[in-house]
Amino acid sequence: MTKSNDEIWDEWQQLVNMTPLELERWLETGESRSVGDSEGGGESTGHRSGRRIVEIKHKRKSELSQEDWSHMGRVVGYIRRHKAQGGPAEDKDHSRWRYSLMNWGHDPLK
C-alpha cells in the first residue's frame, strides 16, 4: 500500500525529531560517521540521508519535489523499522543503534 503525501508528512513530523541545526551538528561528529554501510569506504547511506533530511527540513511543504517525498517515505520507513528493534538493553546513549537513528533525523532519547 502506498502512502499519500499527507500520511508521509504526518509521520515525518512525528518521527524526524531533530532540528536542522541539531542534525547538521550531529553529522559533523565522529560518532555519526562511525555507523552505517558505505560503498567503497565513502559516506554511509545514513549519513548521506541526514544531509538530505536537512535540505528537506529547510523547505515548506508546498516546495517539496517528488524526489523529496520519496526520500521522506524512505526515512519514515527506516526510522519505524529501526525503532522496532528496541536498541540495546544498556547504554542506549552511546549505542550504534542510537547513532544510526540520529543519522536519519531521529533521536530516540528525545
Secondary structure in CASP SS format (residue, H / E / C, confidence):
PFRMAT SS
TARGET T0000
AUTHOR 0000-0000-0000
METHOD secondary structure of the structure
MODEL  1
M C 1.00
T C 1.00
K C 1.00
S C 1.00
N H 1.00
D H 1.00
E H 1.00
I H 1.00
W H 1.00
D H 1.00
E H 1.00
W H 1.00
Q H 1.00
Q H 1.00
L H 1.00
V C 1.00
N C 1.00
M C 1.00
T C 1.00
P H 1.00
L H 1.00
E H 1.00
L H 1.00
E H 1.00
R H 1.00
W H 1.00
L H 1.00
E C 1.00
T C 1.00
G H 1.00
E H 1.00
S H 1.00
R H 1.00
S C 1.00
V C 1.00
G C 1.00
D C 1.00
S E 1.00
E H 1.00
G H 1.00
G H 1.00
G C 1.00
E C 1.00
S E 1.00
T H 1.00
G H 1.00
H H 1.00
R H 1.00
S H 1.00
G H 1.00
R H 1.00
R H 1.00
I H 1.00
V H 1.00
E H 1.00
I H 1.00
K H 1.00
H C 1.00
K C 1.00
R C 1.00
K H 1.00
S H 1.00
E H 1.00
L C 1.00
S C 1.00
Q H 1.00
E H 1.00
D H 1.00
W H 1.00
S H 1.00
H H 1.00
M H 1.00
G H 1.00
R H 1.00
V H 1.00
V H 1.00
G H 1.00
Y H 1.00
I H 1.00
R H 1.00
R H 1.00
H H 1.00
K H 1.00
A H 1.00
Q C 1.00
G C 1.00
G C 1.00
P C 1.00
A C 1.00
E C 1.00
D C 1.00
K H 1.00
D H 1.00
H H 1.00
S C 1.00
R H 1.00
W H 1.00
R H 1.00
Y H 1.00
S H 1.00
L H 1.00
M H 1.00
N H 1.00
W C 1.00
G C 1.00
H C 1.00
D C 1.00
P C 1.00
L C 1.00
K C 1.00
END
